Amino acid sequence: MNNNLKIIQNTFRPIKPLEGKSNYKRYFRIEKDGSVKERIFLNVPDISLREEIICKHYLSFLVRNFIQNPVGINFTARDDPWDFGVELSNGLLFNVEITSVADNQWLHEITSVADNQWLHEKMKREEEFEKIVVREVVPLRKLKKIHLWFGGEKLQQAIKKAEKESIKAREQITNPFYDEQGRIYISDSKDEPKSLSDLIIESIEKKICKNHNNIENTILIIDNRTSRFEIEDYRKAISKLESEAKLTNVNFPEVYFYTGYYSDNDGNNAEYSFAPIKLPPKKWGQLRRKVESNDIVLNESGIAYS
């Protein structure tokens, strides 16, 4: 038996060491042939905070690559109806909307109907658990919910002790996981049979179907939470969408495929990439000129990271 396990890095990966970085998760996928692939995810349990971080990353990308001058930023709206209303000191007004795609199915065992859910269901559970471990005390009902999802003798003992003391579900008890480090989540992986191009266009169309006003002034960012797709899959997906004219009737003026790896809560000390899906011709030209002049330096996979 070969004990030298080789881990293959996904081509969507950070280029800097993870030491000293915040809000990341290492995801390992064991293939049928026994090979192990690793994907680094931006890991922010609070969805609202995650959106704020991604929006700040986009604004940094926008200023650095297109505006190229310092600007002041004012958030004029939140979830009304788009995720963010933005006003820049140069007079630019626009909205930012964030959605996401994932490539694995998750069997939702809690419901009475065996309903296939996205990887989001699994990740949401893990994120819910991550929220709880930083709290010294937590409602008993929260611990019961976590026990239903993950089980575990430590949690079961804490719940039995609380029930023996007649503690009510809404009451706070000592968190048995408080400040615990180094958790590993293990689960089966049911691959979504759809291609990346299908996942992308479906996520765009779902946002279009909401019929919100001012879509023509809204930037759409697709948060890449896939585990198995590579940079080459992104290229093939965009090529297919363009060849099939799937983007022709997309009313969003700009659409980006965002991949985050780590970030502080304020959006700094971060690494991420924005891959264009749809851009106005002028902005495509700006990006091409920056690449040609080495203003934007691409790595061996043809990707520039921030």
C-alpha positions in Angstrom: 0.0 0.0 0.0 1.3 3.5 -0.9 1.2 5.7 2.2 2.2 8.8 0.3 -1.2 10.2 -0.4 -1.1 12.7 -3.1 -3.6 15.5 -3.0 -4.6 17.1 -6.3 -5.5 20.8 -6.1 -8.5 22.1 -7.9 -7.5 24.7 -10.5 -9.8 27.2 -8.7 -7.4 27.6 -5.8 -5.5 30.4 -3.9 -1.9 31.0 -4.7 -0.9 32.3 -1.3 -0.3 30.2 1.8 -3.4 29.8 4.1 -1.4 30.5 7.3 -2.8 33.5 9.1 -5.8 33.7 6.8 -9.4 33.8 7.9 -12.8 32.4 6.9 -11.7 29.4 4.7 -12.6 25.8 4.6 -10.6 22.9 3.1 -12.8 20.5 1.2 -11.4 17.1 0.3 -13.2 14.9 -2.3 -12.2 11.2 -2.7 -12.8 10.0 -6.2 -13.9 6.5 -7.2 -10.3 5.7 -8.1 -9.1 6.6 -4.7 -7.5 9.9 -5.7 -8.0 12.9 -3.4 -8.8 16.4 -4.7 -8.8 19.5 -2.6 -10.9 22.7 -3.0 -10.5 25.7 -0.8 -13.8 27.6 -0.1 -14.5 31.0 1.4 -16.3 29.9 4.6 -18.5 32.6 6.2 -21.5 31.0 8.1 -23.4 34.3 8.2 -25.0 34.6 4.8 -25.6 38.3 5.1 -21.9 38.9 6.0 -20.8 36.6 3.2 -22.8 38.8 0.7 -21.2 41.9 2.2 -17.7 40.5 1.8 -18.4 39.4 -1.8 -19.9 42.9 -2.6 -16.7 44.6 -1.2 -14.6 42.3 -3.3 -16.5 43.2 -6.4 -16.2 47.0 -5.6 -12.4 46.5 -5.2 -12.3 44.6 -8.5 -14.4 47.4 -10.2 -12.2 50.3 -8.9 -8.9 48.5 -9.6 -9.7 47.3 -13.1 -12.2 49.8 -14.6 -12.4 53.1 -12.6 -8.7 53.2 -11.7 -9.2 56.2 -9.4 -10.0 56.4 -5.6 -13.8 56.7 -5.0 -16.1 57.0 -2.0 -18.7 54.3 -1.6 -22.2 54.7 -0.2 -24.6 51.8 0.3 -28.0 53.2 -0.5 -30.1 50.1 0.0 -30.0 46.5 1.3 -32.4 43.8 0.1 -34.7 46.3 -1.4 -35.2 44.4 -3.6 -31.6 43.8 -4.8 -29.0 42.7 -2.3 -27.2 46.1 -2.5 -27.8 49.6 -3.8 -24.5 51.3 -4.4 -23.6 55.0 -5.0 -20.0 56.0 -5.9 -18.6 59.5 -5.4 -18.0 59.7 -9.2 -21.8 59.7 -9.6 -22.1 56.0 -10.6 -25.3 54.4 -9.3 -26.0 50.6 -9.6 -27.2 47.5 -7.8 -25.4 44.3 -6.9 -27.2 41.0 -6.7 -25.5 37.8 -5.5 -26.6 34.3 -6.2 -24.7 31.0 -6.0 -24.2 27.6 -7.7 -23.2 24.2 -6.3 -22.6 20.9 -8.0 -23.5 18.2 -5.5 -26.9 16.9 -4.4 -27.6 16.2 -0.8 -30.2 13.7 0.4 -32.3 15.7 2.9 -32.9 12.9 5.5 -34.9 15.1 7.9 -38.0 15.5 5.8 -40.5 12.7 5.2 -39.9 13.0 1.5 -36.6 11.9 0.2 -36.0 15.1 -1.7 -32.6 15.8 -3.4 -31.2 19.2 -2.2 -28.2 21.1 -3.3 -24.9 20.9 -1.6 -26.1 24.1 0.0 -28.2 22.1 2.5 -25.1 20.2 3.7 -23.1 23.4 3.8 -25.8 25.3 5.6 -25.8 22.7 8.4 -22.1 23.0 8.7 -22.4 26.8 8.8 -25.1 26.6 11.4 -22.8 24.4 13.5 -19.9 26.9 13.0 -22.2 29.7 14.3 -22.9 27.7 17.5 -19.4 26.7 18.5 -18.3 30.3 19.1 -21.1 30.8 21.7 -20.5 29.9 25.3 -24.1 29.2 26.0 -26.8 28.2 23.5 -30.5 27.4 23.6 -31.2 23.7 24.2 -33.4 23.5 21.1 -30.4 24.6 19.0 -28.3 21.7 20.4 -31.2 19.3 19.7 -31.2 20.5 16.1 -27.5 20.0 15.7 -27.8 16.5 17.3 -30.5 15.6 14.8 -28.1 16.6 12.0 -24.8 15.3 13.3 -25.3 13.1 16.3 -22.4 12.5 18.7 -22.1 11.2 22.2 -20.9 14.5 23.7 -24.0 16.3 22.4 -26.3 13.5 23.5 -25.0 13.6 27.0 -25.4 17.3 27.2 -29.0 17.1 26.1 -29.8 14.2 28.5 -28.3 16.2 31.4 -30.4 19.3 30.5 -33.6 17.3 30.2 -33.0 15.6 33.5 -32.7 19.1 35.0 -36.0 20.0 33.4 -34.5 22.7 31.3 -36.9 24.0 28.7 -36.1 24.1 25.0 -35.7 27.9 24.8 -33.4 28.1 27.8 -29.7 28.6 27.5 -27.3 25.8 28.5 -23.5 25.5 28.5 -22.3 24.8 25.0 -20.3 21.5 25.0 -18.6 22.6 21.7 -17.6 26.1 22.8 -14.3 27.2 21.2 -13.6 23.7 19.9 -11.2 23.7 17.0 -10.3 21.3 14.2 -13.6 19.9 13.1 -13.9 17.5 10.1 -17.2 16.9 8.3 -17.6 13.7 6.4 -20.5 12.9 4.0 -21.4 11.1 0.9 -21.4 13.1 -2.3 -24.1 12.9 -4.9 -23.0 14.6 -8.0 -25.4 17.0 -9.8 -25.6 15.6 -13.4 -26.0 19.0 -14.9 -23.2 20.8 -16.6 -21.7 24.0 -15.3 -23.3 25.9 -18.2 -26.7 24.6 -17.2 -26.1 25.6 -13.6 -25.0 29.1 -14.6 -27.9 29.8 -17.0 -30.4 28.4 -14.5 -29.1 30.7 -11.7 -29.3 33.7 -14.0 -32.8 32.9 -15.2 -34.1 32.4 -11.7 -33.1 36.0 -10.9 -34.6 37.3 -14.1 -37.9 35.6 -13.3 -38.2 37.6 -10.1 -39.1 40.6 -12.3 -37.5 43.2 -10.0 -37.2 46.7 -11.3 -34.0 48.3 -12.6 -32.4 45.0 -13.7 -30.7 46.8 -16.5 -28.6 48.6 -13.9 -27.8 45.6 -11.7 -24.6 43.6 -11.6 -25.1 39.9 -11.0 -22.4 37.9 -9.2 -22.6 34.1 -9.2 -20.9 32.7 -6.1 -19.0 29.6 -7.2 -19.5 27.0 -4.4 -18.9 24.0 -6.7 -16.5 21.3 -5.6 -15.5 19.4 -8.7 -15.6 21.9 -11.6 -12.3 23.3 -12.8 -11.2 26.4 -14.7 -11.4 24.6 -17.9 -15.1 23.7 -17.2 -15.8 27.4 -16.7 -14.2 28.2 -20.2 -16.2 25.4 -21.8 -19.4 26.6 -20.1 -19.0 30.2 -21.3 -18.1 29.0 -24.8 -21.3 26.9 -24.9 -23.5 29.7 -23.5 -22.1 32.1 -26.2 -22.4 29.6 -29.1 -26.0 28.8 -28.1 -26.8 32.5 -27.7 -28.0 31.8 -24.1 -26.8 35.2 -22.9 -28.4 37.3 -25.6 -31.6 37.9 -23.6 -30.0 38.3 -20.2 -31.0 41.8 -19.1 -28.2 42.1 -16.5 -25.5 44.3 -18.1 -22.7 42.4 -16.3 -22.5 38.9 -14.9 -19.5 37.5 -13.0 -18.4 34.1 -11.8 -16.9 34.8 -8.4 -14.7 32.3 -6.5 -13.6 33.2 -3.0 -11.0 31.4 -1.0 -10.4 33.4 2.2 -11.1 36.9 3.6 -11.3 38.9 6.8 -14.8 40.0 7.8 -14.1 43.5 6.4 -13.2 42.2 3.0 -9.5 42.7 3.4 -6.6 40.2 3.5 -8.5 38.2 0.9 -8.0 36.1 -2.2 -10.6 35.7 -4.9 -11.2 35.8 -8.6 -13.9 37.4 -10.8 -14.4 35.6 -14.1 -16.6 37.5 -16.6 -19.7 35.8 -18.0 -21.2 38.8 -19.6 -19.7 42.3 -20.0 -20.3 45.4 -22.2 -17.8 45.5 -25.1 -16.0 48.5 -23.6 -15.2 46.6 -20.4 -14.1 43.5 -22.3 -11.7 45.8 -24.2 -10.4 47.3 -21.0 -9.7 43.9 -19.5 -7.9 42.7 -22.7 -5.7 45.8 -22.8 -4.8 45.4 -19.2 -3.8 41.7 -19.9 -1.8 42.7 -23.0 0.1 45.4 -21.1 0.7 43.0 -18.2 -1.3 45.3 -15.9 -3.2 42.1 -15.1 -0.9 39.1 -14.8 -2.5 35.7 -15.5 -1.3 32.5 -13.9 -0.7 29.2 -15.7 -4.4 28.6 -15.9 -5.1 32.0 -17.4 -6.7 33.4 -14.3 -5.8 36.6 -12.4 -6.4 36.5 -8.7 -7.0 39.4 -6.3 
